[in-house]
Amino acid sequence: MTLEIVDVDRLECRIVDHRWGFAEERSAMIDDHWEERRRANPALYDGSVLLACRVARVIGEDGARILRMSLFKTRFSRFLVWRDLGWPDKSIYNCFSMPAVRARDGAYLLGEMGPSHSFAGQLYFPCGTPDPSDIVAGGCVDLEGSLVRELAEETGLEATAARAAANWTVVFDRQNIACIKRLDFDAPSQALAAKVKAFLAVERAPELADAHMISSPEALSDARLPVFMVAYLMRALGGADEIPRRAG
């Protein structure tokens, strides 16, 4: 398994036109698979999402470390089947931004994905696959704006209430590229979790089923945590480099 963690100073992302051979050549199979997934979870919606077709790490003229990506539009059904089949087209990447919400006492906030989510039950930082609403002037894709929006929509927390890290931590995990920015909130973990739980309790259709705080590497054996989340948290919490063995 290929996994790498790097720090970059900024993201430079642009929308491009791209013909995705996998989606075109296997459209009938994809449609059948999508209908099967929809029967199991009618809440799934086949909207437009953005995936990356080119990824490069470069040094800018100002000496900044830059992650440069070209993204293209596709339908969620195409993305979901590609993911479900184990990423058969290795030239494409699922790139997304995430806020690592950190409480005053050093604990991190995790959201438990709700039953309508395609990864129901798993534990993540608040996030979502970028979509056309993240395309801004000049064809740029604003992943920091996506991070701010997802944080508010999923937890009720406002990024402006936190102190944001200057850089990004990027976790490359197979076809996943998780772009993570730490947000430090001046509140203890218990109060932060309570605020998010209160928000979820009054939402008509919350995206999260619950909120959890994690503060020690020992908790990272939870099978609900994806590998890239474990890798980031192990580093952030000062644990060993090795990802802990999971029960079962």
C-alpha positions as a Markdown table, in Angstrom:
| # | Residue | x | y | z |
|---|---|---|---|---|
| 1 | Met | 0.0 | 0.0 | 0.0 |
| 2 | Thr | 1.3 | 3.4 | -1.0 |
| 3 | Leu | 0.8 | 6.1 | 1.6 |
| 4 | Glu | 2.7 | 9.4 | 1.9 |
| 5 | Ile | 2.2 | 12.5 | 4.0 |
| 6 | Val | 3.6 | 15.8 | 2.9 |
| 7 | Asp | 3.2 | 19.5 | 3.9 |
| 8 | Val | 2.5 | 22.1 | 1.3 |
| 9 | Asp | 2.1 | 25.9 | 1.4 |
| 10 | Arg | -0.8 | 26.2 | -1.0 |
| 11 | Leu | -3.1 | 24.3 | -3.4 |
| 12 | Glu | -3.5 | 25.4 | -7.0 |
| 13 | Cys | -6.5 | 23.7 | -8.5 |
| 14 | Arg | -8.1 | 24.3 | -11.9 |
| 15 | Ile | -11.1 | 22.9 | -13.8 |
| 16 | Val | -10.3 | 21.2 | -17.1 |
| 17 | Asp | -12.1 | 19.3 | -19.8 |
| 18 | His | -11.3 | 15.6 | -19.6 |
| 19 | Arg | -12.8 | 12.5 | -21.3 |
| 20 | Trp | -12.9 | 9.8 | -18.8 |
| 21 | Gly | -12.5 | 6.5 | -20.6 |
| 22 | Phe | -13.6 | 4.3 | -17.7 |
| 23 | Ala | -16.9 | 6.2 | -17.4 |
| 24 | Glu | -17.6 | 6.1 | -21.2 |
| 25 | Glu | -16.5 | 2.5 | -21.9 |
| 26 | Arg | -18.3 | 0.9 | -18.9 |
| 27 | Ser | -21.4 | 3.1 | -18.7 |
| 28 | Ala | -23.9 | 0.2 | -18.9 |
| 29 | Met | -22.2 | -1.6 | -16.0 |
| 30 | Ile | -21.9 | 1.6 | -14.1 |
| 31 | Asp | -25.7 | 2.3 | -14.5 |
| 32 | Asp | -26.5 | -1.2 | -13.3 |
| 33 | His | -24.2 | -0.9 | -10.3 |
| 34 | Trp | -25.7 | 2.5 | -9.5 |
| 35 | Glu | -29.2 | 1.2 | -9.5 |
| 36 | Glu | -28.2 | -1.6 | -7.2 |
| 37 | Arg | -26.6 | 1.0 | -4.8 |
| 38 | Arg | -29.7 | 3.2 | -5.0 |
| 39 | Arg | -32.0 | 0.3 | -4.1 |
| 40 | Ala | -30.0 | -0.3 | -1.0 |
| 41 | Asn | -29.7 | 3.5 | -0.2 |
| 42 | Pro | -32.4 | 5.6 | -1.9 |
| 43 | Ala | -30.9 | 8.8 | -0.4 |
| 44 | Leu | -27.9 | 8.6 | -2.8 |
| 45 | Tyr | -28.0 | 11.4 | -5.4 |
| 46 | Asp | -26.3 | 11.4 | -8.8 |
| 47 | Gly | -25.1 | 15.0 | -8.9 |
| 48 | Ser | -21.9 | 16.4 | -10.4 |
| 49 | Val | -18.6 | 16.0 | -8.6 |
| 50 | Leu | -15.0 | 16.9 | -9.4 |
| 51 | Leu | -12.2 | 14.4 | -9.6 |
| 52 | Ala | -8.5 | 15.0 | -10.4 |
| 53 | Cys | -6.9 | 13.8 | -13.7 |
| 54 | Arg | -3.4 | 15.5 | -13.2 |
| 55 | Val | -1.5 | 16.0 | -9.9 |
| 56 | Ala | 1.9 | 17.5 | -9.4 |
| 57 | Arg | 4.0 | 18.8 | -6.5 |
| 58 | Val | 6.1 | 21.8 | -7.5 |
| 59 | Ile | 8.1 | 24.6 | -6.0 |
| 60 | Gly | 6.8 | 28.0 | -7.0 |
| 61 | Glu | 8.9 | 31.0 | -8.0 |
| 62 | Asp | 8.4 | 32.3 | -4.5 |
| 63 | Gly | 9.8 | 29.1 | -3.0 |
| 64 | Ala | 6.4 | 27.9 | -1.9 |
| 65 | Arg | 5.6 | 24.2 | -1.9 |
| 66 | Ile | 2.6 | 23.8 | -4.1 |
| 67 | Leu | 0.2 | 20.9 | -4.8 |
| 68 | Arg | -1.1 | 21.6 | -8.3 |
| 69 | Met | -4.1 | 19.7 | -9.6 |
| 70 | Ser | -6.4 | 19.6 | -12.6 |
| 71 | Leu | -10.0 | 18.6 | -11.9 |
| 72 | Phe | -12.9 | 17.6 | -14.2 |
| 73 | Lys | -16.6 | 17.1 | -13.8 |
| 74 | Thr | -18.2 | 13.7 | -13.7 |
| 75 | Arg | -21.4 | 12.2 | -12.2 |
| 76 | Phe | -21.4 | 10.8 | -8.6 |
| 77 | Ser | -22.5 | 7.5 | -9.9 |
| 78 | Arg | -19.4 | 7.2 | -12.0 |
| 79 | Phe | -17.2 | 8.2 | -9.1 |
| 80 | Leu | -19.0 | 5.7 | -6.7 |
| 81 | Val | -18.6 | 2.7 | -9.0 |
| 82 | Trp | -15.0 | 3.5 | -9.7 |
| 83 | Arg | -14.4 | 3.7 | -5.9 |
| 84 | Asp | -16.5 | 0.5 | -5.2 |
| 85 | Leu | -14.5 | -1.4 | -7.8 |
| 86 | Gly | -11.2 | -0.5 | -6.2 |
| 87 | Trp | -10.1 | 2.3 | -8.4 |
| 88 | Pro | -9.6 | 0.4 | -11.7 |
| 89 | Asp | -8.4 | 3.6 | -13.5 |
| 90 | Lys | -5.2 | 4.6 | -11.6 |
| 91 | Ser | -4.8 | 7.8 | -13.6 |
| 92 | Ile | -7.7 | 9.5 | -11.7 |
| 93 | Tyr | -7.7 | 10.7 | -8.1 |
| 94 | Asn | -10.3 | 11.5 | -5.5 |
| 95 | Cys | -9.0 | 14.8 | -4.1 |
| 96 | Phe | -10.9 | 16.6 | -1.3 |
| 97 | Ser | -10.3 | 19.1 | 1.5 |
| 98 | Met | -10.9 | 18.5 | 5.2 |
| 99 | Pro | -10.7 | 20.6 | 8.4 |
| 100 | Ala | -8.8 | 19.0 | 11.3 |
| 101 | Val | -10.8 | 20.6 | 14.0 |
| 102 | Arg | -8.7 | 20.7 | 17.2 |
| 103 | Ala | -9.9 | 21.6 | 20.6 |
| 104 | Arg | -8.0 | 23.7 | 23.2 |
| 105 | Asp | -6.9 | 20.4 | 25.0 |
| 106 | Gly | -5.5 | 18.8 | 21.8 |
| 107 | Ala | -8.4 | 16.5 | 21.0 |
| 108 | Tyr | -9.7 | 16.3 | 17.4 |
| 109 | Leu | -13.3 | 16.3 | 16.2 |
| 110 | Leu | -14.5 | 13.4 | 14.1 |
| 111 | Gly | -17.9 | 13.0 | 12.4 |
| 112 | Glu | -19.6 | 9.7 | 12.2 |
| 113 | Met | -21.2 | 9.4 | 8.7 |
| 114 | Gly | -25.0 | 9.2 | 8.7 |
| 115 | Pro | -27.0 | 6.4 | 7.2 |
| 116 | Ser | -27.7 | 8.2 | 4.0 |
| 117 | His | -23.9 | 8.6 | 3.3 |
| 118 | Ser | -22.2 | 6.2 | 0.8 |
| 119 | Phe | -19.7 | 5.4 | 3.7 |
| 120 | Ala | -22.3 | 5.2 | 6.5 |
| 121 | Gly | -20.8 | 4.7 | 9.9 |
| 122 | Gln | -17.2 | 5.6 | 9.1 |
| 123 | Leu | -15.3 | 8.3 | 11.0 |
| 124 | Tyr | -13.9 | 11.4 | 9.1 |
| 125 | Phe | -13.1 | 15.0 | 9.5 |
| 126 | Pro | -16.0 | 16.9 | 8.0 |
| 127 | Cys | -15.6 | 16.8 | 4.3 |
| 128 | Gly | -17.3 | 16.2 | 0.9 |
| 129 | Thr | -16.3 | 15.5 | -2.6 |
| 130 | Pro | -15.8 | 18.9 | -4.4 |
| 131 | Asp | -18.5 | 19.8 | -6.8 |
| 132 | Pro | -19.2 | 22.6 | -9.4 |
| 133 | Ser | -20.1 | 25.1 | -6.7 |
| 134 | Asp | -16.4 | 25.1 | -5.8 |
| 135 | Ile | -15.4 | 26.5 | -9.2 |
| 136 | Val | -14.7 | 30.2 | -8.8 |
| 137 | Ala | -13.4 | 33.0 | -11.1 |
| 138 | Gly | -10.9 | 32.1 | -13.7 |
| 139 | Gly | -11.7 | 28.4 | -13.6 |
| 140 | Cys | -10.0 | 27.9 | -10.2 |
| 141 | Val | -11.3 | 25.2 | -7.8 |
| 142 | Asp | -11.5 | 26.6 | -4.3 |
| 143 | Leu | -10.8 | 23.6 | -2.0 |
| 144 | Glu | -10.4 | 25.9 | 1.0 |
| 145 | Gly | -13.9 | 27.3 | 0.4 |
| 146 | Ser | -15.2 | 23.7 | 0.1 |
| 147 | Leu | -13.6 | 23.0 | 3.5 |
| 148 | Val | -15.3 | 26.0 | 5.1 |
| 149 | Arg | -18.7 | 25.1 | 3.6 |
| 150 | Glu | -18.6 | 21.4 | 4.6 |
| 151 | Leu | -17.6 | 22.3 | 8.1 |
| 152 | Ala | -20.6 | 24.6 | 8.6 |
| 153 | Glu | -23.0 | 22.2 | 6.8 |
| 154 | Glu | -22.0 | 19.1 | 8.8 |
| 155 | Thr | -21.2 | 20.5 | 12.2 |
| 156 | Gly | -22.5 | 24.1 | 12.5 |
| 157 | Leu | -19.0 | 25.3 | 13.3 |
| 158 | Glu | -17.7 | 28.4 | 11.6 |
| 159 | Ala | -14.1 | 28.3 | 10.4 |
| 160 | Thr | -13.8 | 32.0 | 11.2 |
| 161 | Ala | -14.1 | 31.2 | 14.9 |
| 162 | Ala | -10.8 | 29.1 | 14.7 |
| 163 | Arg | -7.1 | 29.8 | 14.1 |
| 164 | Ala | -6.2 | 28.2 | 10.8 |
| 165 | Ala | -2.8 | 26.7 | 10.1 |
| 166 | Ala | -0.8 | 28.5 | 7.4 |
| 167 | Asn | 0.0 | 25.3 | 5.5 |
| 168 | Trp | -1.8 | 22.1 | 4.4 |
| 169 | Thr | -1.0 | 18.5 | 5.3 |
| 170 | Val | -1.7 | 16.2 | 2.3 |
| 171 | Val | -2.2 | 12.5 | 2.7 |
| 172 | Phe | -1.8 | 10.4 | -0.4 |
| 173 | Asp | -3.5 | 7.1 | 0.1 |
| 174 | Arg | -3.8 | 5.1 | -3.1 |
| 175 | Gln | -6.3 | 7.2 | -5.2 |
| 176 | Asn | -7.3 | 9.4 | -2.3 |
| 177 | Ile | -5.7 | 12.8 | -1.8 |
| 178 | Ala | -6.8 | 14.2 | 1.5 |
| 179 | Cys | -5.9 | 17.9 | 1.8 |
| 180 | Ile | -6.1 | 18.7 | 5.5 |
| 181 | Lys | -5.9 | 22.1 | 7.2 |
| 182 | Arg | -5.8 | 22.3 | 11.0 |
| 183 | Leu | -8.3 | 24.6 | 12.6 |
| 184 | Asp | -7.7 | 25.4 | 16.3 |
| 185 | Phe | -10.8 | 26.3 | 18.3 |
| 186 | Asp | -10.4 | 28.0 | 21.7 |
| 187 | Ala | -12.8 | 25.6 | 23.5 |
| 188 | Pro | -12.3 | 22.4 | 25.4 |
| 189 | Ser | -13.2 | 19.1 | 23.6 |
| 190 | Gln | -16.3 | 18.4 | 25.7 |
| 191 | Ala | -17.8 | 21.8 | 24.9 |
| 192 | Leu | -16.9 | 21.5 | 21.2 |
| 193 | Ala | -18.5 | 18.1 | 20.9 |
| 194 | Ala | -21.6 | 19.3 | 22.7 |
| 195 | Lys | -22.0 | 22.2 | 20.3 |
| 196 | Val | -21.9 | 19.9 | 17.3 |
| 197 | Lys | -24.2 | 17.4 | 18.9 |
| 198 | Ala | -26.7 | 20.2 | 19.6 |
| 199 | Phe | -26.5 | 21.3 | 16.0 |
| 200 | Leu | -27.1 | 17.7 | 14.8 |
| 201 | Ala | -30.1 | 17.3 | 17.1 |
| 202 | Val | -32.1 | 20.2 | 15.5 |
| 203 | Glu | -31.1 | 19.5 | 11.8 |
| 204 | Arg | -33.9 | 18.0 | 9.7 |
| 205 | Ala | -31.6 | 15.8 | 7.8 |
| 206 | Pro | -28.1 | 15.9 | 9.4 |
| 207 | Glu | -25.3 | 14.5 | 7.3 |
| 208 | Leu | -23.6 | 13.1 | 10.5 |
| 209 | Ala | -25.0 | 10.6 | 12.9 |
| 210 | Asp | -22.8 | 11.6 | 15.8 |
| 211 | Ala | -19.6 | 13.6 | 16.8 |
| 212 | His | -16.6 | 12.1 | 18.6 |
| 213 | Met | -13.4 | 13.5 | 20.1 |
| 214 | Ile | -10.2 | 11.6 | 19.8 |
| 215 | Ser | -7.0 | 12.5 | 21.8 |
| 216 | Ser | -4.7 | 9.5 | 21.9 |
| 217 | Pro | -3.0 | 7.2 | 19.4 |
| 218 | Glu | -4.5 | 4.2 | 21.2 |
| 219 | Ala | -7.9 | 5.0 | 19.8 |
| 220 | Leu | -6.8 | 4.8 | 16.2 |
| 221 | Ser | -7.4 | 1.0 | 16.0 |
| 222 | Asp | -11.1 | 1.8 | 15.4 |
| 223 | Ala | -12.0 | 0.0 | 12.2 |
| 224 | Arg | -14.4 | 2.9 | 11.3 |
| 225 | Leu | -11.4 | 5.1 | 10.6 |
| 226 | Pro | -10.1 | 5.1 | 7.0 |
| 227 | Val | -6.3 | 4.6 | 6.5 |
| 228 | Phe | -5.6 | 8.2 | 5.6 |
| 229 | Met | -7.4 | 9.4 | 8.7 |
| 230 | Val | -5.3 | 7.1 | 10.9 |
| 231 | Ala | -2.1 | 8.3 | 9.2 |
| 232 | Tyr | -2.9 | 11.9 | 9.8 |
| 233 | Leu | -4.0 | 11.5 | 13.4 |
| 234 | Met | -1.1 | 9.2 | 14.3 |
| 235 | Arg | 1.2 | 12.0 | 13.2 |
| 236 | Ala | -0.9 | 14.8 | 14.8 |
| 237 | Leu | -1.2 | 13.0 | 18.1 |
| 238 | Gly | 2.5 | 12.2 | 18.4 |
| 239 | Gly | 2.2 | 8.5 | 17.9 |
| 240 | Ala | 4.6 | 6.1 | 16.2 |
| 241 | Asp | 4.9 | 6.0 | 12.4 |
| 242 | Glu | 3.3 | 2.6 | 12.1 |
| 243 | Ile | -0.4 | 2.5 | 11.6 |
| 244 | Pro | -1.9 | 0.4 | 14.5 |
| 245 | Arg | -3.3 | -3.0 | 13.9 |
| 246 | Arg | -7.0 | -3.2 | 13.9 |
| 247 | Ala | -9.2 | -5.7 | 15.7 |
| 248 | Gly | -10.8 | -8.3 | 13.5 |
